Amino acid sequence: MSIRKEDDARIVATLVFSSAFEGGPGLAHGGYVAAAFDELLGLTQSLTGDAGMTGRLKVRYRSPCPLNTELRMEGTVHKREGRNIVARGSMHVGDRLVADGEATFVVLQGEVYREKTSRFGEE
């Protein structure tokens, strides 16, 4: 996945699912499509300057997602309500909508976030 910040509230990404990501014949498995949305929308919500953890992810599959074909994704910050950040995104092959998604991220207080993530560096 190649990702770039388009502006202060939008991220654009391109990716190709190889045959290692196959679900149905010649198509990407829906779980990998969902994982791509989690990655894209997680980076999108970070544009707010806060660190949020995925609380909910909804993906709507609109049409089959082909393998070995460049896909374009776009994510935008939709809204912020208290500790919740909502980001929305879409995935296209050419002009065809493959899937769209929405995720809600819960912002942790700085010390809580550091406490929960500090153990990842420990052996």
MARBATI-70533 format. One line per 3 residues: number of its first residue (from 0); their letters; for each residue x, y, z of C-alpha. Coordinates in nm, 3 decimals. Example, Ala and Ser with C-alpha at 12.3 -4.5 7.8 and 13.67 -1.06 7.14 Angstrom:
2
0> AS> 1.230:-0.450:0.780  1.367:-0.106:0.714 $
This chain:
123
0> MSI> 0.000:0.000:0.000  0.140:0.337:-0.102  -0.009:0.619:0.105 $
3> RKE> 0.010:0.996:0.081  -0.147:1.283:0.270  -0.360:1.480:0.025 $
6> DDA> -0.453:1.763:0.264  -0.528:1.817:0.635  -0.831:1.585:0.633 $
9> RIV> -0.770:1.337:0.349  -0.538:1.049:0.267  -0.508:0.876:-0.070 $
12> ATL> -0.360:0.529:-0.118  -0.295:0.287:-0.401  -0.253:-0.085:-0.361 $
15> VFS> -0.259:-0.414:-0.548  -0.375:-0.741:-0.398  -0.160:-1.024:-0.534 $
18> SAF> -0.272:-1.385:-0.562  -0.161:-1.437:-0.200  -0.475:-1.241:-0.101 $
21> EGG> -0.718:-1.450:-0.306  -1.065:-1.534:-0.173  -1.293:-1.628:-0.462 $
24> PGL> -1.129:-1.715:-0.794  -0.937:-1.410:-0.916  -1.075:-1.191:-0.638 $
27> AHG> -0.937:-1.046:-0.316  -1.064:-1.197:0.009  -1.297:-0.960:0.192 $
30> GYV> -1.093:-0.984:0.511  -0.796:-0.826:0.336  -1.018:-0.553:0.195 $
33> AAA> -1.135:-0.481:0.551  -0.774:-0.478:0.675  -0.685:-0.223:0.406 $
36> FDE> -0.968:-0.001:0.531  -0.851:-0.035:0.892  -0.503:0.077:0.787 $
39> LLG> -0.622:0.362:0.565  -0.881:0.497:0.808  -0.647:0.460:1.105 $
42> LTQ> -0.395:0.681:0.931  -0.672:0.918:0.825  -0.798:0.971:1.180 $
45> SLT> -0.443:1.051:1.291  -0.464:1.368:1.081  -0.658:1.515:1.374 $
48> GDA> -0.338:1.504:1.581  -0.478:1.252:1.830  -0.406:0.881:1.869 $
51> GMT> -0.721:0.672:1.841  -0.777:0.299:1.857  -1.028:0.128:1.629 $
54> GRL> -1.360:0.096:1.809  -1.575:-0.003:1.514  -1.512:-0.074:1.147 $
57> KVR> -1.789:-0.115:0.890  -1.712:-0.218:0.534  -1.972:-0.242:0.259 $
60> YRS> -1.866:-0.456:-0.034  -2.011:-0.305:-0.353  -1.852:-0.510:-0.631 $
63> PCP> -1.585:-0.780:-0.665  -1.231:-0.671:-0.584  -0.994:-0.799:-0.854 $
66> LNT> -0.647:-0.934:-0.791  -0.336:-0.793:-0.961  -0.510:-0.465:-1.042 $
69> ELR> -0.429:-0.122:-0.903  -0.688:-0.001:-0.655  -0.729:0.356:-0.533 $
72> MEG> -0.844:0.432:-0.180  -0.937:0.762:-0.024  -1.003:0.837:0.342 $
75> TVH> -1.143:1.152:0.500  -1.202:1.269:0.853  -1.580:1.287:0.880 $
78> KRE> -1.638:1.418:1.232  -1.512:1.438:1.586  -1.745:1.392:1.884 $
81> GRN> -1.577:1.399:2.223  -1.328:1.110:2.231  -1.461:0.960:1.905 $
84> IVA> -1.317:1.031:1.562  -1.511:0.905:1.260  -1.331:0.850:0.930 $
87> RGS> -1.484:0.739:0.601  -1.325:0.587:0.297  -1.376:0.431:-0.044 $
90> MHV> -1.197:0.182:-0.267  -1.215:0.200:-0.646  -1.080:0.015:-0.946 $
93> GDR> -1.090:0.277:-1.218  -1.431:0.445:-1.188  -1.596:0.142:-1.026 $
96> LVA> -1.666:0.149:-0.653  -1.542:-0.174:-0.497  -1.614:-0.099:-0.130 $
99> DGE> -1.669:0.181:0.115  -1.610:0.193:0.485  -1.649:0.389:0.804 $
102> ATF> -1.456:0.355:1.126  -1.492:0.505:1.470  -1.172:0.553:1.665 $
105> VVL> -1.162:0.610:2.040  -0.900:0.860:2.154  -0.711:0.747:2.462 $
108> QGE> -0.570:0.998:2.705  -0.195:1.041:2.652  -0.082:0.856:2.963 $
111> VYR> -0.327:0.569:2.904  -0.205:0.533:2.544  0.160:0.532:2.652 $
114> EKT> 0.087:0.275:2.924  -0.093:0.042:2.685  0.169:0.068:2.410 $
117> SRF> 0.487:0.076:2.620  0.479:-0.300:2.676  0.520:-0.365:2.300 $
120> GEE> 0.890:-0.280:2.326  0.945:-0.525:2.612  1.069:-0.881:2.577 $
